[in-house]
Amino acid sequence: MTSRILVAGIGNIFLGDDGFGSEVIRRVSTLPNVESVDYGIRGMHLAYDLLDGCEALVLVDAVPSRGAPGTLHVFEADHESLTAASGLDAHAMDPGAVFASLNALGGTPPHTVIVGCEVDSVEEGIGLSDTVAAAVPEAVQAVQRVVAALLARSPAEG
């Protein structure tokens, strides 16, 4: 991977709002030194791509609802707690499983920012709920802000 920043959409489009990451990635504009990829449920593929190296990762994913579906959260990943909470599972697709797989392969995760949206429904079915679909444009803007801030960082700050 030659990109400085990888923007990765993750989730299962066949489980309603879990397809949030995929929908956001479809709308994210590409920039120089930034690669945007819809990984869907291909967690091992993402782990292998991270082995090639990048300076930063922006994960776009659905997050469990805390009572306000459609609410966006932007936060830095705590790799230690994510990896500890999840064992190596080549078939799982959540940040903890990806980082556990990456560690098992001998890699180390880059600086990671998560753009997550609280789900309304993850029942079987294709398509986002109205509440989560309404959050997609704001999530695209959040990704753009995060990427701009990461690109502005000097390499010495890494």
DSSP file (Angstrom, degrees, kcal/mol; ACC not computed):
  #  RESIDUE AA STRUCTURE BP1 BP2  ACC     N-H-->O    O-->H-N    N-H-->O    O-->H-N    TCO  KAPPA ALPHA  PHI   PSI    X-CA   Y-CA   Z-CA
    1    1 A M              0   0    0      0, 0.0     5,-0.0     0, 0.0    34,-0.0   0.000 360.0 360.0 360.0 128.1    0.0    0.0    0.0
    2    2 A T        +     0   0    0      3,-0.1     2,-0.1    52,-0.0    52,-0.1   0.509 360.0 107.2-101.1  -6.4    1.5    3.3   -1.0
    3    3 A S        -     0   0    0      1,-0.1    52,-0.3    50,-0.1    31,-0.2  -0.423  61.6-147.3 -73.9 146.3   -1.1    5.5    0.6
    4    4 A R  S    S+     0   0    0     29,-1.1    52,-1.7     1,-0.2    51,-1.6   0.823  88.7  33.8 -74.9 -33.2   -0.4    7.5    3.7
    5    5 A I  E     -ab  34  56A   0     28,-2.0    30,-2.5    50,-0.2     2,-0.5  -0.982  67.1-159.9-130.0 134.0   -4.0    7.1    4.9
    6    6 A L  E     -ab  35  57A   0     50,-2.3    52,-3.0    -2,-0.4     2,-0.6  -0.962   3.6-162.2-111.2 126.2   -6.4    4.3    4.4
    7    7 A V  E     -ab  36  58A   0     28,-3.3    30,-2.8    -2,-0.5     2,-0.5  -0.949  17.3-170.7-106.0 116.1  -10.1    5.0    4.8
    8    8 A A  E     -ab  37  59A   0     50,-3.0    52,-2.9    -2,-0.6     2,-0.5  -0.935  15.4-157.6-118.9 120.3  -11.9    1.6    5.3
    9    9 A G  E     -ab  38  60A   0     28,-2.6    30,-2.3    -2,-0.5    31,-1.1  -0.821  21.6-178.0 -89.9 130.8  -15.6    1.0    5.3
   10   10 A I  E     +a   40   0A   0     50,-2.5    11,-0.7    -2,-0.5    52,-0.3  -0.930  23.8  81.4-130.1 155.1  -16.6   -2.1    7.2
   11   11 A G  S    S-     0   0    0     29,-2.8     2,-0.6    -2,-0.3     8,-0.2  -0.689  70.9 -76.8 137.3 171.5  -19.8   -3.9    7.9
   12   12 A N    >   -     0   0    0     -2,-0.2     3,-1.9     3,-0.1     7,-0.2  -0.904  24.4-161.3-109.7 111.7  -22.4   -6.3    6.4
   13   13 A I  T 3  S+     0   0    0     -2,-0.6   114,-0.7     1,-0.3     3,-0.4   0.647  90.3  64.9 -67.1 -13.5  -24.7   -4.8    3.8
   14   14 A F  T 3  S+     0   0    0      1,-0.2   111,-2.4   112,-0.1    -1,-0.3   0.397  92.9  64.6 -89.0   3.3  -27.1   -7.7    4.3
   15   15 A L  B X  S-e  125   0B   0     -3,-1.9     3,-2.2     1,-0.3    -1,-0.2  -0.385 100.6-121.8-123.2  54.4  -27.8   -6.7    8.0
   16   16 A G  G >  S+     0   0    0    109,-3.2     3,-2.0    -3,-0.4   111,-0.4  -0.196  94.2  16.3  53.2-119.4  -29.5   -3.3    7.6
   17   17 A D  G >  S+     0   0    0    104,-2.6     3,-1.8     1,-0.3    -1,-0.3   0.617 109.3  80.6 -66.3 -13.1  -27.6   -0.5    9.4
   18   18 A D  G X  S+     0   0    0     -3,-2.2     3,-0.5     1,-0.3    44,-0.4   0.710  82.2  68.3 -64.4 -17.0  -24.5   -2.6    9.6
   19   19 A G  G <>  +     0   0    0     -3,-2.0     4,-2.1    -7,-0.2    -1,-0.3   0.316  67.6 107.4 -81.0   8.3  -23.9   -1.6    6.0
   20   20 A F  H <> S+     0   0    0     -3,-1.8     4,-2.4     1,-0.2     5,-0.2   0.908  74.5  51.8 -53.5 -49.2  -23.3    2.0    7.1
   21   21 A G  H <> S+     0   0    0    -11,-0.7     4,-2.2    -3,-0.5    -1,-0.2   0.894 109.7  49.7 -58.6 -41.9  -19.5    1.9    6.5
   22   22 A S  H  > S+     0   0    0     -4,-0.2     4,-1.7   -12,-0.2    -1,-0.2   0.902 110.4  50.2 -63.3 -42.2  -20.0    0.7    2.9
   23   23 A E  H  X S+     0   0    0     -4,-2.1     4,-0.6     1,-0.2    -2,-0.2   0.896 111.1  48.2 -66.1 -40.0  -22.6    3.4    2.2
   24   24 A V  H >X S+     0   0    0     -4,-2.4     3,-1.5     1,-0.2     4,-0.7   0.929 108.5  53.9 -65.8 -44.1  -20.3    6.1    3.5
   25   25 A I  H >< S+     0   0    0     -4,-2.2     3,-0.9     1,-0.3    -1,-0.2   0.856  99.8  61.9 -61.0 -35.1  -17.3    4.9    1.5
   26   26 A R  H 3< S+     0   0    0     -4,-1.7    -1,-0.3     1,-0.2    -2,-0.2   0.768 111.0  40.5 -59.3 -24.0  -19.3    4.9   -1.7
   27   27 A R  H << S+     0   0    0     -3,-1.5     2,-0.4    -4,-0.6    -1,-0.2   0.462  88.2 107.5-106.8  -3.4  -19.7    8.7   -1.2
   28   28 A V    <<  -     0   0    0     -3,-0.9     2,-0.2    -4,-0.7     8,-0.1  -0.636  66.4-131.1 -81.2 129.3  -16.2    9.6    0.0
   29   29 A S        -     0   0    0     -2,-0.4     2,-0.3   111,-0.1    -2,-0.1  -0.480  22.4-117.8 -75.0 147.3  -14.1   11.5   -2.6
   30   30 A T        -     0   0    0     -2,-0.2     5,-0.1     6,-0.0    -1,-0.1  -0.635  30.6-171.7 -88.1 147.9  -10.6   10.3   -3.2
   31   31 A L    >   -     0   0    0      3,-0.4     3,-1.7    -2,-0.3     5,-0.1  -0.892  37.0 -81.6-130.1 159.2   -7.6   12.4   -2.5
   32   32 A P  T 3  S+     0   0    0      0, 0.0     3,-0.1     0, 0.0   -29,-0.0  -0.388 117.9  15.3 -60.2 142.6   -3.9   12.1   -3.2
   33   33 A N  T 3  S+     0   0    0      1,-0.2   -28,-2.0   -29,-0.1   -29,-1.1   0.589 109.7 101.1  67.6  13.2   -2.1    9.8   -0.6
   34   34 A V  E <   -a    5   0A   0     -3,-1.7     2,-0.5   -30,-0.2    -3,-0.4  -0.995  52.6-165.9-129.7 129.9   -5.5    8.5    0.6
   35   35 A E  E     -a    6   0A   0    -30,-2.5   -28,-3.3    -2,-0.4     2,-0.5  -0.967   4.2-161.4-115.3 129.2   -7.1    5.2   -0.4
   36   36 A S  E     +a    7   0A   0     -2,-0.5     2,-0.4   -30,-0.2   -28,-0.2  -0.945  16.4 174.1-111.1 125.2  -10.8    4.6    0.2
   37   37 A V  E     -a    8   0A   0    -30,-2.8   -28,-2.6    -2,-0.5     2,-0.9  -0.994  31.3-140.8-135.7 135.3  -11.9    0.9    0.2
   38   38 A D  E     +a    9   0A   0     -2,-0.4   -28,-0.2   -30,-0.2   -30,-0.1  -0.838  25.2 173.5 -90.5 102.6  -15.1   -0.8    1.1
   39   39 A Y  E >   -     0   0A   0    -30,-2.3     3,-2.9    -2,-0.9   -29,-0.2   0.651  10.6-179.4 -84.6 -16.5  -14.0   -3.9    2.9
   40   40 A G  E 3  S-a   10   0A   0    -31,-1.1   -29,-2.8     1,-0.3    -1,-0.2  -0.340  72.9 -18.8  55.4-117.8  -17.4   -5.0    3.8
   41   41 A I  T 3  S+     0   0    0     -2,-0.2     2,-1.4   -31,-0.2    -1,-0.3   0.143 106.1 112.5-105.7  17.4  -17.0   -8.2    5.8
   42   42 A R    <>  +     0   0    0     -3,-2.9     4,-1.9     1,-0.2     5,-0.1  -0.487  30.2 155.6 -92.3  66.1  -13.4   -8.9    4.6
   43   43 A G  H  > S+     0   0    0     -2,-1.4     4,-2.4     1,-0.2    -1,-0.2   0.865  71.4  51.7 -61.1 -40.7  -11.6   -8.4    7.9
   44   44 A M  H  > S+     0   0    0     46,-0.5     4,-2.7    -3,-0.3    -1,-0.2   0.877 106.6  55.1 -66.4 -35.9   -8.6  -10.6    7.0
   45   45 A H  H  > S+     0   0    0      2,-0.2     4,-2.4     1,-0.2    -1,-0.2   0.929 109.3  47.2 -60.7 -44.4   -8.2   -8.7    3.7
   46   46 A L  H  X S+     0   0    0     -4,-1.9     4,-2.3     2,-0.2    -2,-0.2   0.921 110.8  52.0 -62.6 -43.9   -8.0   -5.4    5.7
   47   47 A A  H  X S+     0   0    0     -4,-2.4     4,-1.1     1,-0.2    -2,-0.2   0.922 111.2  47.0 -59.5 -44.3   -5.5   -7.0    8.2
   48   48 A Y  H  X S+     0   0    0     -4,-2.7     4,-0.8     1,-0.2     3,-0.4   0.900 110.6  52.0 -65.1 -40.0   -3.3   -8.1    5.3
   49   49 A D  H >< S+     0   0    0     -4,-2.4     3,-0.8     1,-0.2     4,-0.4   0.878 106.0  55.2 -62.9 -36.2   -3.5   -4.6    3.6
   50   50 A L  H >< S+     0   0    0     -4,-2.3     3,-1.1     1,-0.2    -1,-0.2   0.772  96.0  66.3 -68.4 -24.9   -2.5   -3.1    6.9
   51   51 A L  H 3< S+     0   0    0     -4,-1.1    -1,-0.2    -3,-0.4    -2,-0.2   0.828  92.6  61.4 -62.4 -30.6    0.6   -5.3    6.9
   52   52 A D  T << S-     0   0    0     -3,-0.8    -1,-0.2    -4,-0.8    -2,-0.2   0.685 115.4-120.4 -70.1 -17.4    1.7   -3.3    3.8
   53   53 A G    <   -     0   0    0     -3,-1.1     2,-0.3    -4,-0.4   -50,-0.1   0.310  38.2-175.9  93.9 142.5    1.8   -0.2    6.0
   54   54 A C        -     0   0    0     -4,-0.2   -50,-0.2   -52,-0.1   -49,-0.2  -0.931  32.5-123.7-161.1 158.5    0.1    3.1    6.2
   55   55 A E  S    S+     0   0    0    -51,-1.6    56,-0.9    -2,-0.3     2,-0.3   0.827  90.6   8.0 -77.8 -31.2    0.5    6.1    8.5
   56   56 A A  E     -bc   5 111A   0    -52,-1.7   -50,-2.3    54,-0.2     2,-0.4  -0.995  59.4-150.4-152.4 152.9   -3.2    6.3    9.6
   57   57 A L  E     -bc   6 112A   0     54,-2.7    56,-2.6    -2,-0.3     2,-0.6  -0.988   2.7-163.1-126.1 133.0   -6.4    4.3    9.3
   58   58 A V  E     -bc   7 113A   0    -52,-3.0   -50,-3.0    -2,-0.4     2,-0.5  -0.968  13.8-161.9-114.4 113.4   -9.9    5.8    9.3
   59   59 A L  E     -bc   8 114A   0     54,-2.5    56,-3.2    -2,-0.6     2,-0.5  -0.823   3.9-162.5 -96.4 130.9  -12.5    3.1   10.0
   60   60 A V  E     +bc   9 115A   0    -52,-2.9   -50,-2.5    -2,-0.5     2,-0.3  -0.966  31.3 143.3-114.3 120.0  -16.1    3.8    9.1
   61   61 A D  E     - c   0 116A   0     54,-1.9    56,-1.4    -2,-0.5     2,-0.3  -0.966  52.3 -99.8-152.8 159.7  -18.5    1.4   10.9
   62   62 A A  E     - c   0 117A   0    -44,-0.4    56,-0.2   -52,-0.3   -44,-0.1  -0.640  38.9-159.4 -78.5 144.9  -21.8    1.0   12.5
   63   63 A V  E     - c   0 118A   0     54,-2.8    56,-1.9    -2,-0.3     3,-0.1  -0.920  29.4 -85.9-125.3 154.4  -21.6    1.0   16.3
   64   64 A P        -     0   0    0      0, 0.0     2,-0.3     0, 0.0    56,-0.0  -0.223  51.2-104.9 -57.6 146.2  -24.1   -0.3   18.9
   65   65 A S        -     0   0    0     53,-0.1    55,-0.0     1,-0.1    -3,-0.0  -0.537  26.1-170.5 -75.4 135.0  -26.9    2.0   19.8
   66   66 A R  S    S-     0   0    0     -2,-0.3    -1,-0.1    -3,-0.1    52,-0.0   0.071  75.3 -68.8-106.2  19.3  -26.7    3.7   23.1
   67   67 A G  S    S+     0   0    0     53,-0.0    -2,-0.1     0, 0.0    53,-0.0   0.401 121.1  81.4 112.2  -1.5  -30.3    5.0   22.7
   68   68 A A    >   -     0   0    0      3,-0.1     3,-1.9    51,-0.1    50,-0.3  -0.575  63.9-159.8-136.1  73.5  -29.8    7.5   19.9
   69   69 A P  T 3  S+     0   0    0      0, 0.0    50,-0.2     0, 0.0    51,-0.1  -0.208  79.3  31.5 -53.5 140.5  -29.8    5.8   16.4
   70   70 A G  T 3  S+     0   0    0     48,-2.8     2,-0.3     1,-0.3    49,-0.1   0.295  84.7 135.4  93.1  -8.9  -28.2    7.9   13.8
   71   71 A T    <   -     0   0    0     -3,-1.9    47,-2.6    48,-0.1    -1,-0.3  -0.570  47.6-139.5 -75.3 132.3  -25.8    9.6   16.2
   72   72 A L  E     -D  117   0A   0     -2,-0.3     2,-0.4    45,-0.2    45,-0.2  -0.684  15.8-168.5 -92.7 146.0  -22.2    9.9   14.9
   73   73 A H  E     -D  116   0A   0     43,-2.9    43,-3.1    -2,-0.3     2,-0.5  -1.000   4.6-169.2-132.5 132.4  -19.2    9.3   17.0
   74   74 A V  E     +D  115   0A   0     -2,-0.4     2,-0.3    41,-0.2    41,-0.2  -0.987  27.3 145.2-121.8 121.4  -15.6   10.2   16.0
   75   75 A F  E     -D  114   0A   0     39,-2.1    39,-3.5    -2,-0.5     2,-0.3  -0.990  49.1-102.4-154.3 157.7  -12.9    8.8   18.3
   76   76 A E  E     -D  113   0A   0     -2,-0.3    37,-0.2    37,-0.2     2,-0.2  -0.649  44.0-113.8 -83.1 139.6   -9.4    7.4   18.3
   77   77 A A        -     0   0    0     35,-2.6     2,-0.9    -2,-0.3    35,-0.3  -0.481  11.7-141.4 -74.2 140.8   -9.1    3.6   18.6
   78   78 A D     >  -     0   0    0     -2,-0.2     4,-2.4     1,-0.2     5,-0.2  -0.856  18.8-169.8 -98.4  94.8   -7.6    2.1   21.8
   79   79 A H  H  > S+     0   0    0     -2,-0.9     4,-2.6     1,-0.2     5,-0.3   0.834  78.4  56.3 -59.5 -36.3   -5.7   -0.7   20.1
   80   80 A E  H  > S+     0   0    0      1,-0.2     4,-2.1     2,-0.2    -1,-0.2   0.941 112.5  38.9 -64.7 -46.9   -4.8   -2.5   23.4
   81   81 A S  H  > S+     0   0    0     -3,-0.2     4,-1.6     2,-0.2    -1,-0.2   0.874 116.6  51.7 -73.5 -34.1   -8.3   -2.8   24.6
   82   82 A L  H  < S+     0   0    0     -4,-2.4     4,-0.4     2,-0.2    -2,-0.2   0.936 114.1  42.6 -64.8 -45.2   -9.7   -3.6   21.2
   83   83 A T  H >< S+     0   0    0     -4,-2.6     3,-0.9    -5,-0.2    -2,-0.2   0.884 113.6  51.9 -69.3 -38.7   -7.2   -6.4   20.6
   84   84 A A  H 3< S+     0   0    0     -4,-2.1    -1,-0.2    -5,-0.3    -2,-0.2   0.833 107.2  53.7 -66.4 -32.0   -7.5   -7.8   24.1
   85   85 A A  T 3< S+     0   0    0     -4,-1.6     2,-0.4    -5,-0.2    -1,-0.2   0.581 110.6  51.1 -80.1  -8.9  -11.3   -8.0   23.8
   86   86 A S    <   -     0   0    0     -3,-0.9     2,-0.1    -4,-0.4    -1,-0.1  -0.991  69.4-149.8-135.4 132.6  -11.1  -10.0   20.6
   87   87 A G        -     0   0    0     -2,-0.4     2,-0.4     1,-0.1    14,-0.2  -0.376  47.3 -70.5 -88.1 175.0   -9.3  -13.2   19.7
   88   88 A L        +     0   0    0     12,-0.2     2,-0.3    -2,-0.1    -1,-0.1  -0.541  61.0 161.6 -68.1 121.6   -8.0  -14.1   16.3
   89   89 A D    >   -     0   0    0     -2,-0.4     3,-1.3     8,-0.3    12,-0.1  -0.862  28.0-162.2-146.2 106.9  -11.0  -14.9   14.1
   90   90 A A  T 3  S+     0   0    0     -2,-0.3   -46,-0.5     1,-0.3   -47,-0.1   0.637  93.1  49.3 -65.9 -13.5  -10.5  -14.9   10.3
   91   91 A H  T 3  S+     0   0    0    -48,-0.1    -1,-0.3   -49,-0.1     2,-0.2   0.497  89.4  96.1-105.0  -5.3  -14.3  -14.7    9.8
   92   92 A A    <   -     0   0    0     -3,-1.3     2,-0.3     5,-0.1   -49,-0.2  -0.582  53.9-161.2 -86.6 149.0  -15.1  -11.9   12.2
   93   93 A M        +     0   0    0     -2,-0.2   -81,-0.1   -50,-0.1   -51,-0.1  -0.673  46.8 104.0-133.1  80.4  -15.4   -8.3   11.0
   94   94 A D  S  > S-     0   0    0     -2,-0.3     4,-2.3     1,-0.1     3,-0.4  -0.951  80.6-101.1-144.7 161.4  -15.1   -5.8   13.7
   95   95 A P  H  > S+     0   0    0      0, 0.0     4,-2.6     0, 0.0     5,-0.2   0.874 120.2  53.6 -54.9 -40.5  -12.1   -3.6   14.6
   96   96 A G  H  > S+     0   0    0      1,-0.2     4,-2.4     2,-0.2   -10,-0.2   0.917 110.2  46.7 -60.8 -43.5  -11.0   -5.8   17.5
   97   97 A A  H  > S+     0   0    0     -3,-0.4     4,-2.4     2,-0.2    -8,-0.3   0.891 111.9  51.3 -66.0 -39.5  -10.9   -8.9   15.2
   98   98 A V  H  X S+     0   0    0     -4,-2.3     4,-2.5     2,-0.2    -2,-0.2   0.941 113.4  43.9 -62.4 -47.2   -9.0   -7.0   12.5
   99   99 A F  H  X S+     0   0    0     -4,-2.6     4,-2.5     2,-0.2    -2,-0.2   0.860 112.5  52.2 -70.0 -34.2   -6.4   -5.7   15.0
  100  100 A A  H  X S+     0   0    0     -4,-2.4     4,-2.3    -5,-0.2    -1,-0.2   0.913 111.9  47.0 -64.7 -41.5   -6.1   -9.1   16.6
  101  101 A S  H  X S+     0   0    0     -4,-2.4     4,-1.6     2,-0.2    -2,-0.2   0.915 111.2  51.3 -64.5 -43.0   -5.5  -10.7   13.2
  102  102 A L  H  <>S+     0   0    0     -4,-2.5     5,-2.7     1,-0.2     4,-0.3   0.927 111.3  47.6 -59.9 -45.7   -3.0   -8.0   12.3
  103  103 A N  H ><5S+     0   0    0     -4,-2.5     3,-1.6     1,-0.2    -1,-0.2   0.906 109.5  53.3 -61.5 -42.4   -1.1   -8.7   15.5
  104  104 A A  H 3<5S+     0   0    0     -4,-2.3    -1,-0.2     1,-0.3    -2,-0.2   0.802 106.6  53.5 -63.9 -28.4   -1.2  -12.4   14.9
  105  105 A L  T 3<5S-     0   0    0     -4,-1.6    -1,-0.3    -3,-0.2    -2,-0.2   0.467 125.4-103.0 -84.5  -2.0    0.3  -11.8   11.5
  106  106 A G  T < 5S+     0   0    0     -3,-1.6    -3,-0.2     1,-0.3     2,-0.2   0.560  81.3 123.0  93.9   9.3    3.2   -9.8   13.0
  107  107 A G      < -     0   0    0     -5,-2.7    -1,-0.3    -6,-0.2   -56,-0.1  -0.492  52.2-137.4 -98.1 170.3    1.9   -6.3   12.2
  108  108 A T        -     0   0    0    -58,-0.2   -55,-0.1    -2,-0.2    -9,-0.0  -0.988  26.6-112.5-126.1 139.3    1.2   -3.3   14.3
  109  109 A P        -     0   0    0      0, 0.0     3,-0.1     0, 0.0   -30,-0.1  -0.393  28.7-127.9 -71.8 145.2   -1.9   -1.1   13.8
  110  110 A P        -     0   0    0      0, 0.0   -54,-0.2     0, 0.0   -55,-0.1  -0.278  49.6 -63.4 -77.8 172.8   -1.4    2.4   12.6
  111  111 A H  E     -c   56   0A   0    -56,-0.9   -54,-2.7    47,-0.2     2,-0.4  -0.420  68.1-158.6 -53.1 128.6   -2.9    5.5   14.3
  112  112 A T  E     -c   57   0A   0    -35,-0.3   -35,-2.6   -56,-0.2     2,-0.4  -0.967  21.3-172.1-129.1 131.4   -6.7    4.8   13.9
  113  113 A V  E     -cD  58  76A   0    -56,-2.6   -54,-2.5    -2,-0.4     2,-0.5  -0.970  15.2-150.6-116.5 134.1   -9.7    7.0   14.0
  114  114 A I  E     -cD  59  75A   0    -39,-3.5   -39,-2.1    -2,-0.4     2,-0.6  -0.906   8.7-165.2-108.5 130.8  -13.2    5.5   13.9
  115  115 A V  E     +cD  60  74A   0    -56,-3.2   -54,-1.9    -2,-0.5     2,-0.3  -0.952  27.7 175.0-109.4 107.4  -16.2    7.3   12.5
  116  116 A G  E     -cD  61  73A   0    -43,-3.1   -43,-2.9    -2,-0.6     2,-0.4  -0.857  24.0-154.7-121.1 151.2  -19.1    5.3   13.8
  117  117 A C  E     -cD  62  72A   0    -56,-1.4   -54,-2.8    -2,-0.3   -45,-0.2  -0.987  26.8-117.8-124.1 130.6  -22.9    5.7   13.6
  118  118 A E  E     -c   63   0A   0    -47,-2.6   -48,-2.8    -2,-0.4   -53,-0.1  -0.472  38.1-127.0 -65.4 132.7  -25.3    4.3   16.2
  119  119 A V        -     0   0    0    -56,-1.9     3,-0.1   -50,-0.2   -48,-0.1  -0.373  22.3-166.8 -82.6 158.1  -27.5    1.7   14.5
  120  120 A D  S    S+     0   0    0      1,-0.3     2,-0.3   -51,-0.1    -1,-0.1   0.717  79.3   3.2-103.8 -44.1  -31.3    1.5   14.5
  121  121 A S        +     0   0    0      2,-0.1  -104,-2.6  -106,-0.1    -1,-0.3  -0.987  42.4 179.5-148.4 134.4  -31.6   -2.1   13.2
  122  122 A V        +     0   0    0     -2,-0.3  -106,-0.1  -106,-0.2     3,-0.1  -0.110  44.6 134.6-120.3  32.9  -29.2   -4.8   12.2
  123  123 A E  S    S-     0   0    0      1,-0.1  -105,-0.2  -108,-0.0    -2,-0.1  -0.394  72.0 -75.9 -73.2 158.6  -32.0   -7.3   11.2
  124  124 A E  S    S+     0   0    0   -109,-0.2  -109,-0.2    -2,-0.1     2,-0.2  -0.332  88.8  91.8 -57.9 134.5  -31.6   -9.2    8.0
  125  125 A G  B    S-e   15   0B   0   -111,-2.4  -109,-3.2    -3,-0.1     2,-0.4  -0.560  71.5 -99.7 147.9 149.2  -32.3   -7.0    5.0
  126  126 A I  S    S+     0   0    0     -2,-0.2  -112,-0.1  -111,-0.2  -109,-0.1  -0.777  78.6  48.1 -95.1 133.7  -30.5   -4.7    2.6
  127  127 A G  S    S-     0   0    0   -114,-0.7     2,-0.2    -2,-0.4  -108,-0.1  -0.026  78.9 -90.6 115.1 144.6  -30.6   -1.0    3.1
  128  128 A L        -     0   0    0      1,-0.1  -112,-0.1  -111,-0.1  -111,-0.1  -0.490  42.6-105.2 -81.7 151.5  -30.1    1.5    5.9
  129  129 A S     >  -     0   0    0     -8,-0.2     4,-2.9    -2,-0.2     5,-0.2  -0.335  37.0-107.5 -65.1 159.4  -32.9    2.6    8.2
  130  130 A D  H  > S+     0   0    0      1,-0.2     4,-2.0     2,-0.2     5,-0.1   0.886 119.3  53.6 -58.1 -39.6  -34.1    6.2    7.5
  131  131 A T  H  > S+     0   0    0      2,-0.2     4,-0.5     1,-0.2    -1,-0.2   0.922 114.1  39.2 -63.5 -45.9  -32.4    7.4   10.7
  132  132 A V  H >> S+     0   0    0      1,-0.2     3,-1.1     2,-0.2     4,-0.6   0.884 112.6  56.2 -74.2 -38.5  -29.0    6.0    9.8
  133  133 A A  H >< S+     0   0    0     -4,-2.9     3,-1.1     1,-0.3    -1,-0.2   0.872 102.5  57.4 -59.2 -36.2  -29.3    6.9    6.1
  134  134 A A  H 3< S+     0   0    0     -4,-2.0     4,-0.4     1,-0.2    -1,-0.3   0.741 102.6  55.5 -66.7 -21.7  -29.9   10.5    7.2
  135  135 A A  H <X S+     0   0    0     -3,-1.1     4,-2.2    -4,-0.5    -1,-0.2   0.589  84.1  87.2 -85.5 -11.1  -26.5   10.5    9.0
  136  136 A V  H <X S+     0   0    0     -3,-1.1     4,-2.4    -4,-0.6     5,-0.2   0.920  86.0  49.2 -60.0 -48.6  -24.5    9.4    5.9
  137  137 A P  H  > S+     0   0    0      0, 0.0     4,-2.0     0, 0.0    -1,-0.2   0.908 113.0  48.1 -59.0 -40.1  -23.8   12.9    4.5
  138  138 A E  H  > S+     0   0    0     -4,-0.4     4,-2.2     1,-0.2    -2,-0.2   0.871 110.3  52.6 -65.4 -36.0  -22.6   14.1    7.9
  139  139 A A  H  X S+     0   0    0     -4,-2.2     4,-2.7     2,-0.2    -1,-0.2   0.887 106.0  53.4 -66.8 -38.8  -20.4   11.0    8.2
  140  140 A V  H  X S+     0   0    0     -4,-2.4     4,-2.3     1,-0.2    -2,-0.2   0.929 110.4  47.6 -60.5 -44.4  -18.9   11.8    4.8
  141  141 A Q  H  X S+     0   0    0     -4,-2.0     4,-2.3     2,-0.2    -2,-0.2   0.889 110.2  52.5 -63.5 -38.8  -18.1   15.3    6.1
  142  142 A A  H  X S+     0   0    0     -4,-2.2     4,-2.6     2,-0.2    -2,-0.2   0.921 108.9  49.5 -63.3 -43.6  -16.6   13.8    9.3
  143  143 A V  H  X S+     0   0    0     -4,-2.7     4,-2.8     1,-0.2     5,-0.2   0.926 110.5  50.7 -59.7 -44.5  -14.4   11.5    7.3
  144  144 A Q  H  X S+     0   0    0     -4,-2.3     4,-2.3     1,-0.2    -2,-0.2   0.897 111.2  47.9 -61.6 -40.7  -13.2   14.4    5.2
  145  145 A R  H  X S+     0   0    0     -4,-2.3     4,-2.3     2,-0.2    -1,-0.2   0.918 112.9  48.2 -65.5 -43.5  -12.4   16.5    8.3
  146  146 A V  H  X S+     0   0    0     -4,-2.6     4,-2.5     2,-0.2    -2,-0.2   0.931 112.8  48.0 -63.1 -45.8  -10.5   13.6    9.9
  147  147 A V  H  X S+     0   0    0     -4,-2.8     4,-2.7     1,-0.2     5,-0.2   0.918 110.8  51.2 -62.3 -43.7   -8.5   12.9    6.7
  148  148 A A  H  X S+     0   0    0     -4,-2.3     4,-1.6    -5,-0.2    -1,-0.2   0.907 111.6  47.7 -60.7 -41.4   -7.7   16.6    6.3
  149  149 A A  H  X S+     0   0    0     -4,-2.3     4,-0.9     2,-0.2    -1,-0.2   0.896 112.7  48.6 -66.9 -39.1   -6.4   16.7    9.9
  150  150 A L  H >< S+     0   0    0     -4,-2.5     3,-0.5     1,-0.2    -2,-0.2   0.895 111.0  49.8 -68.1 -39.2   -4.4   13.6    9.4
  151  151 A L  H 3< S+     0   0    0     -4,-2.7    -1,-0.2     1,-0.2    -2,-0.2   0.822 107.7  55.4 -67.1 -30.1   -2.8   14.9    6.2
  152  152 A A  H 3< S+     0   0    0     -4,-1.6    -1,-0.2    -5,-0.2    -2,-0.2   0.709  85.7 101.8 -76.7 -19.7   -1.9   18.2    8.0
  153  153 A R  S << S-     0   0    0     -4,-0.9    -3,-0.0    -3,-0.5     5,-0.0  -0.369  76.9-122.1 -64.5 140.7    0.0   16.3   10.7
  154  154 A S    >>  -     0   0    0      1,-0.1     3,-1.8    -2,-0.1     4,-0.7  -0.570  19.9-117.0 -80.8 151.1    3.8   16.4   10.3
  155  155 A P  G >4 S+     0   0    0      0, 0.0     3,-0.7     0, 0.0    -1,-0.1   0.796 113.9  63.6 -58.3 -27.4    5.6   13.1   10.0
  156  156 A A  G 34 S+     0   0    0      1,-0.2    -3,-0.0     2,-0.1    -2,-0.0   0.757  97.9  55.6 -67.9 -23.4    7.4   13.9   13.2
  157  157 A E  G <4        0   0    0     -3,-1.8    -1,-0.2     1,-0.2    -4,-0.0   0.741 360.0 360.0 -79.0 -22.8    4.2   13.9   15.2
  158  158 A G    <<        0   0    0     -4,-0.7    -1,-0.2    -3,-0.7   -47,-0.2   0.436 360.0 360.0 -11.4 360.0    3.3   10.3   14.0
